[in-house]
Amino acid sequence: MSSFKILLIILGLAVVIVSILRRMHLPPILGYLIAGALVGPYGLGLLESKEEIRYIAEFGVVFLLFSIGLELSLPKLVSMRRALLGLGGMQVLLCTALALVVAKFAGLGWPAAIAVSGALALSSTAVATKQLVEQDELHQTHGKLALAILLFQDLAAVPFLIVVPALAGSGQDSVMTVLLVRIGVGTLIFLIMLAAGRWLLRPLFHHIAQARSSELFMLTALLVVLASAFLTEHYGLSAALGAFLAGVMLAETEYAHQIESDIQPFRDILLGLFFISVGLVLDPRVVVSDWPWILSILVSLIIFKTIVITWLAKFANVSPISALRTGLILAQGGEFGLFLLAVALDKNVIDLHSNQIVIAAIVISMAVSPLLIRKSEMIATFILKCLGKGSTNEQTEDLSNAPKNQEDHVIICGYGRVGQTLARFLEYEGIPYVGLDVDPVRLREARAAAEPVFFGDPAQESVLVAAGIKDAKMLIIAFSNPKQALKILRNVRHLNKDIPVLVRTTDDSDLEALQIAGATEVIPDKLESSLMLASHMLILLGQSPAKAQQQVKEVKANRYKFLRGFYEGEKIGHLENVSTERTHLHAVELTEGAYAVGKTLEELIAKNIPISLSSFSRAGYKCQEPAAHTILQAGDVLVIAGTNQEIFNVEEKLLQG
């Protein structure tokens, strides 16, 4: 079979499997691994070895390390040294040592045991951070701790990339020599690239940016990545190491975000090919025949990793429940573990059979990880109750300092700019309030000014109770995150059905959902600013202030229906962040022969075509509400309001029937 046909089959399988896994809220990495296993020598046999895609696939890891380097400028690394070296460093060290002892006990040689222990010590940055973002928990204590540990793990992958190839020395005596030589070479290259980043790369990108050519900018970024990777590989180190060092150097420039945006499409596609190449070595028969070993590694990995990370997290002065949730979040293996095992297999550091067993355990741990993270609070609460430690967290402990028996106060959820503005009005009127926020810097400043602001996530019922939700006069959700607002609303209505709740949101995309969840009033920032501009516009055009204000009041009284929907531009954000439920406008022009031509709007509605008509125009004349008996003609333009799917369905029926 030709390479072109094999590539089509691989991509087709990956698209189908990843689509299914996305609907199950599982990481796409698993889809690539399954696709690789299906086309590999132990599946359909389309690819006898991974050599056919190996060289292309390795670029995925190169770009991944480069992206991580872009997030880690030297000043940032220095400022985070305590959290990184303390919590993250001890986690990698203890987990590696523990796994090394177990691997040696299982009969592996020193080189293989080191490779396996390093792979098992690393967690999945992609799975953990993605799930935390979906649950909107990155800002919470356990989310911040998990990110700090993941950050060090990403850094720890770099020395592992040096150590694992060095383990393939001709003898035990040569390993240390090779290792020292490579560390020395790596240090020298790092110093060279440090100088290049300061005196060469910054002026280079500044000069390229002045050309105002996106193609030239992207080509330069690709050249820097690949040149750095070639440099380290040429001197016996990993190509990914060079890419990482280049990322660290460019992270200090003002072009880091643009470079990362340009690199991302290449990174994601090529990284997918890398995981497909890892899947090629997976033998389903090994999973069936050696399931006791795989299950033992899986259970041991989750339990011991959770215990170690929980124990270490307690030294960061966090509550038991936050420490335990951090451990559950990072209990899985990760993509860098798979990469290290792939390198170890290529260098003959580990045999194929052992490699397959460990890879299978890591893959399964990544598959169950989203469920563990999703249910981490429930699992942690259950474990703590079984241990008789309860689930009190530092948030309610901090709120214990709030005034007791407070009544008729206002609870402000989110003490950012909007929350602080509201607090100043309340303070001016002499109305008591309690502010809730999780930003430690903001809290420290506010508390120093003797403002009644406390550390607490208002999405937790215990925090709302401690803030006096049952006796409060009003609750305000002052940040613009609709997911977090919905969580808070559900808990508020469970604790106090009658309290008025004001919700701030960015736009009108979640307005109905927030109202259904129990919001008394929802104030969309963009619509309010539009109304303010409209009011000033009308007054400057000669309309009386009273009449302009009356129009604004009518729009608000109708829940902003007059302003709902808009024409979307070409770019509305990253695909995964685009809401499929957002209402927007779309103009449909009736062409000659269209199904709707010659029919009235009344007839179309009778035929179950759900037209939500925002406006209608014919021959350049526009009206908001055409008569139901209007006969449609070719050239008429109907502006439809709805979600993407609703608009697609209506347009199809209007044109084709």
N, C-alpha and C positions, 0 to 999 in steps of 0.2 A: 504494500500500500504506500502511495506517495506521501511525502511529508506534509503536503498541502491538505490532503484528505485527513491525515491524522490530526493536524492542528484544528481543522474544522470540527472533528468529532470531540476533541478535548474541550474546545470552547463551548460547543453545544451542550455537552454534559455539565460543564461548570455553570453555564447560565441557568439550566433547569434546576440543578441541585441547590445552587446558591439562592435562587428565587424561593424554593420550598423552605430552606432553612431561615431565610429572612422572615417569612410569614410565621415561623415557629419561634422567632426572636432568638435564634442561635447564630453564632458568629460565622461569617462567610468563609473563614479559614477552614472550617470543617468541610465545607462544600468542595474546596479545592483539593483537600486531602482525599476525600471520597472519589472525586473525579480521577485523580492520579491512580488510586488503587484499582479503579475499574478498567483503565486503559493499560495498566502495567502488565508485567509478565505473569503476575498471579491472578489477573482478571481476564480481560478480553484478549490480552497478548498483543495489542497494537504497537506497544513500545517495549522492546526487549530490555532496554536499559534507559537510564535517565541521561545518558551522554548526549542524546539527540536534542535535549532542551536545556542541558545543564548550564552552558555558558550564558545563555540568555537569561535563565532563571536566577543566576547568582547576582545579576544586576539589580534584582528586586531588593535583596538584602543590602546591597551597596547604597541604594537610594534611601532605604529605611534608616540606616545608620547616619546618613547625611542629614535626613530630616530631624533625627534626634539631636544631632550636633547643633543644628540651627536653633533648637530650643534651649541650649545650654551654653550661654556665653560664659566666659571666664569670670566676670564679676558676679554673675548669678551663682555660679558654682561656689565661689568663695563665700558669698553671703549665706549660702545654705549648707555650709560645711558641717555644722553641728548635727542637723537633722539627717543629712546624707550619711556622714561617716558614723554617727551614733546609731540611729535606728536602722537605716538601710544597710550599713556596713556589718553590723552585728547579725542582722537577719541572714544575709548571704553567707557570712562566715559560719554561723551555727548550723544552718540548713545544709550547707555543703559538707561540713564535718560529720553531721549525723548521717547524711546519705552515703558518705564515703565509708563509714564504718559498716553500714548495712550492706553496701555493694561488695566490700571485701569479704564480709561474712557469707555472702551469696556465692562466692567463688570467682569473682572477676579479678583480673590482674590490676595492678596499680594504674596503668594508663587508662584502661577502660573504666575503672572505678572513678577516677578523677573526672573523666568526661561525663559519665552518667550523673555523678553528684552535682556537678556544675549545672547540667541541664535541668535537674529536678529542683535546684535552688531558685531558679528564675521563674517568675510568674508571667502571665499574659497581659502586657500593657494594653493591647488592642481590645481584649474581651473585658477586662476590668473597667477601664476608663469609659468605654462605650456604654456599658451597663449603668455605671454611675451617672453618666450624662443623661441617659434615658430616664433614670429615677430622680434626677435633679438632686443628687446627693454629693456632688463634688465639693460643695462649700461646707458640708458638715464635717464634724471632727474626724469620723472614720474615713471619709473621703479624702481629707487632706493628708492624713497619716498614710493611707494607701498610696497616694500619689508620690509622697516623699520616698517611700520604700521602692516603688516602681522606678522612680528616677534613678536611684542608686543601682538597681538591678540592670537598667539599661547601660549604665556606666560600667558595671561589673562584667557585662558581656564583652567589653573591649579586651580586658586582659585575658579572658577565657579564649578569645580568638587568637591570642598569642600563645597561650599555654597548650591548647589542644593540638595544634600542628606540631609543636615542639615535642610532644609525647611520642611522636612517630619516629624518634631517633633510632639509630642502629643498635643501641644498647642502653642499659640503665645508666651507665656512667656518662653517656653523651647527652642525656636529657637536660641535666642542669646546665651544661656548657651551652647547648643550643638555646636554652631558655634565656640565659644571661646575655648571650649575643643578640638575640632578637629584642630583648627589652632595651638593650643599649642602642640598637639601631632605631627602635621605635621612639626612644627619647630624643635621639638626634633629629629624626624626621619631624617630631613634634616641634622642636625648637626652630627648625628651618621654616616650617609652615606657620609658626607663630610670627616670625619675622615677615614672611610673605604676606600673611593676612593683614599686617599693620601697614607695610610699605608698598605692597603690590596689588593685592586684591581690592582693597577699598578704592584706590585711585582708578583701577581698571573698571570696576563697576560704575564708578562715578562718570567716567568717560563714556561707557556704553550707554548709561541712562540718558546722557545728553543727546544721543542720537535719536531717542524717542521711537525705538523700534522694538516691539515686543518679541519679534522673531530673533533679532540679534541678542537681546537680553537672555532669552531662553537658551540659545545656542551657547552663549558664554557660560551660563550656569552649568549646562551639561558638560562643557569642556572642563570646567574646574573640578567637577565631581569625578569624572572619568580619569582626568590627569592625576588627581590625588590618589585614586584607587590604584592606578597603574604604578605610581611611585612606590607605594608600600608593598605591592605584590612583587615588584621587580627585585626588592631587597629581602624577599623571603617572608614577608608578613602578609596579613590578610588584606584583600582589596577593600573590604568593608571598613577596616581600621583607618585607612587613608581617607575614605569618604567621611567618616565620623570626624576626623581631625579637621577636614576642610569645612564641615558644618560648624564646628566650634569657632573657627576663625571668622567665618562669615556672619556668625550670630551677633558679633559686635558692630556690624555695619547697619546702616538704615535700610538696606535692601533685603534683610533676612526674610521678612514676611512675603515679599513679592517672589523671591527665589523659591520659598517653600511652596507657594501656590503654583508656580510653573512646574516644579518637580513632581508634585503630587500625582498627576495622572500616570506618569511613567512609573512611579514607585508602586502604586496600587496594582497596576496591570502586571508588572514584572514580578512583584511579590506574590501575586496569585500563581504565576507560573512556577515560582520557587516551591510553593506548598504543593503544587501538583507534582513536582519532581520528588518531593519527600513522600508523597502518597504512592509513588511508583514502587517503593521498596516494601510497602505494607502487604503482607500475605494474610488474607482472611483465615487461612488454615492455621496459622500460628495463633491467631486470636482465639480460635475454637479449641485448639489442642493445649494451649498454655494459659487458658483463662484463669487458673488458680494463681499463677505468677502475676498476671496482669491485674487481677482484682486485689492481690496483696499489695502491689506497688501503688495502685490507685488509692486504696483505703489508707495505707500508711502515709502517702503523700499528703492527703487532705487533713488527716488527723494531726500528724506531727508538725506540719507547716502551720496549721491553725494554732496549735499550742505554743510553738516558738514565737510566732508573731504577736499573739495575745500577751504573752509574758513580757516581751520587749516593749510593747505599746504601753503597758502599765507604768513603765519608767518615764513616759512622756506626760505623766500626771493627768491622764484621762480616765474617764469612768470605766468600770468593768465592761459595760455593754458596748461602749465605743471600741475598746480594745479587742473584744471578742468579734465584733463585726469586721474590724480591720483584718483579723486573722482569717475569717471566712471569705472575705473578698479576694485575698491573695493565696488561697489554698491550692490553686491549680498550677499546672505546668504552663509553659508559654511558647511563643513563636521562636524566641531566641534559643530555648532548650532544643527545639526541633532543628534549628540551624546548627547548633553545636554538635548534635548527634549526626547530622548529615556530614559535617566536616570530619568528625571522628571516623565515620565509616569510609569516607573517601581516602583518609590517611591510614586506613587499616589499624586504627587505634582500638576499635571495637568490632567484634564479629557481627555478621548480618543477623543471626538469630536473636542475640541479646539486644541488638539495636531495634529490631522490630517489636520486641516485647515492651521496651521502655517507651518507644514512640506511641504504641497503642495505648499505654496507660496515660501518657500526657494528653493525647487526643481526646480520650474519654473524659479526663478531668476538665478539659476546656469545654466539652459539651455540656457537662453538668454545672459548670461554674455560673452561667447566667441565672440558673434556678437558685443556687446557693446565695448569690448576691441579692437576688430579688427577695428572698425569704430570710435574709441575714438577721433582721431585727427580731422576727418571730423565733428563729432558731436560737439566737443569743439570749433572748428573754427566757425561753424554755430551759436552756442549759443553766442559766444563773439561778432560776427558781429551783431546779433540781439540786443545785449546790447550796441552796439556802442563802444566796447573796442578794436576792432581789434584782431589780433592774434600774435602780436610781442612777441618774446620770448627772454630769456636772452642770447641765442646763438648769434642772430644777434646784440643784444645790445653790447656784448663783441667784436664782429667783427667790430663794428663801430669805434673801436680804431685802426684798421688796416690802413696802409698807403693808402691814397686816390689816385685815378687815376693811380694805379699801372698797368704797362703793361709788357708783355713778362716775367711774373714771373711763377714759378712752384707751384702748389698747392699739398701739401702732406697730404693725408687723413690717419690719424693714425700716431702718433708721438712716437711709441714704439722704440725698438732697430733698426729695419730696417729703419723706418722713420728718426730717428736721424742720422743714418749712411749716408743716402742719403742727408740729410740737410748739413752735414759736407762737402761732396763733392761739393755741390752747393755753399756753403759759400766760399770754397777754390777757386772756379772758378769765384767768384764774381757775381753769378746768383741769383737774388732775389727770395724768396720763401715765402709762407704762409703755416704754419702747422695747421691742425685741429685735435683736440682730445677732449675727454670728461672725461679724468682721471684728477681729481682736483689736486692730489698730483704731478703728472708729469707736469701738466701745471704750478703749482706754482714754481717748480724748474726751468723749462725752461724760464718762464717769469722773474724770478729773475736774470737769466743769459742774459737778454735782447734779447732772441731769439724770432722771429716773429711767435709765436704759440698762437692760440686762441681757446677758448671753442666753440665747434660747432660740430653737428652731420652732416657729409657731405651727409647723405641720404636725407636731407631736402633741397629743392630747394632754400629756402630763405637764407640758410647758404652758399650755393655755389655762389649765386648771390653776397652776401656780401663779399665773398672771392675773387671776381673779375673773375669769370669763363669765362665771355665773352671776356676778354682781356688777359687771361692767355696763356702761351706758351705750357704748358703741365700739365697734372694732373696724380698723382701717387696714387694708392690705395695700401697702405703699410701694411695693416693688412690682415690676411689670412682667413677672414670669407666670403665665397662665397655668402651667402644670402645678406649680407650687401653690398658686392661689386656689385651685380646685381641691387640693389636699387639705388646705386650711379650712376652706368652706365646709367640707364634709365633716371635719372634726368639730368646727364651731357649731354647726346645726345639730350635731349629736349631743353637744354639751349645753347649748342654749338656743332654743328654737326661735326666740323672739328678739334677740339683739339685732339692731340695725348693723349691716355690714356694707361698707364702701370698698369697692375694688378698683384699683388702678390697673389698666392694661395698655399695651402699646397701640393696638388697633382694634377693629371690630371683628376679627376672625374668630374669637372665642366668646363673643358677647352673650349669645344665647346659652352656651354651656355654663357660663358663670352665673347667669340669672337662674337657670334651672337648678344649679347646685345650691342656691340660697342667697345670692348677692342681692342686697336691697337696691343698690345703684352701682352701675359699672361705668367708669369714666375712661374712655379711650383717649390716650394722649394725642394721637394724630388727628382725631376728629375734633377734639376740643381746640387744638391749635388752629385747625382749619376754620372752625367757627369764629375764633377770635380774629383771624385775618379777614374773614368775610365781613364781620361786623365793622372793622376799621375801614375796609374797602367801601362798603355801602355809605358810611358816614362821609368819607372823603369824596364820594361821587355825588354828594348833595342830599342824601336821604337823612331824615331826622334821626337822632340817636334813639329816640323812643321806638320808632318803627323798626330800625335795625335790630334793637334788642328784642322786640316782639318776634321777629323772624327766627332769631336764635332760640328763643324760648319754645317756639312751635316745633323746631327740629328736635330739641331735647325732650319735649313732651311726647313725641312720637318715637322715642328710643333710637334716634339717629337714622331712621329709615331713609330719610331724604338723602343721606350721605353714604348709604351702604353700597359697597361694590365700587370697583375702579378698574381701569384698563391697565393690565399688567405690562411691564416693560420686558425687555429681552432677558435681563438678569434679575432674579428675585431671591438669590441666595443659593446655598448648596442644596443639591437635590434631596439629601436625606433630611434637611431641615425645613423643607417646604411643606406647609400644611395642605393636605388633600381636601380639607373641609373649608378652606378659605373661599369666601364669596367674592367674585370679581365679575367684570363686565366683558362681553364679547359681541362684536358687531357681525351679524350674519346678513349677507347680501343675497337676495333671491335672484337666481340666474334664470335664463330662458329654460323652460322645461322642468323647473323645480316643482316638487310635489305640492308645495303650499300656494303656488301661483294659481289664481282663480278661486281660491277658497277664502272664507272669512275667518277672522280670529275665533269667532264663536264655533265654527265648524271644526277647526283644529283642536280646540279644547275638548270638544265633544268626542273627538277621536283619540282621547287620552294622550295628547301631546302637551306635557306640562310646561307651557310657556310662562316664564316669569319675565314679563316685558318691562324693561326700564324706560325705553323710549322708542319712537318710531319716526322714520324720516322717508320722504318721497320727493324726488326732484329737488333736493336741497332744503326742503321745508321740514321742520322737526316739530313733533308734538309728544308730550309725555304720556297721555292716556288716549290712544285712538279708540274710536267707537268699535264695539264688538262686531258690528255688521260690515266693517270696512273690508272690501274685497282686495286681497293682496295682488300686486302686480310685479312683473319682472323689473328689477332695479330697486325695489323697496329694500330698506335696511332696517332690520329688527335688532335692537340692542338687548341681549339676553343677560340676565343676572343669575348666577349660580356657581356651584363648584365646577372644577374642570370636567368631572365625569358627567354632571348634569348638563352642562353646556354642550359637551360632545354628543350626548344622546339626543338633545333637542335639535341641534344643527343637522344631525343625520336624518332625523324624521322630517324636518322642514324641507330638506333638499331631495331626499330619496323616498320618503314615505315609510 
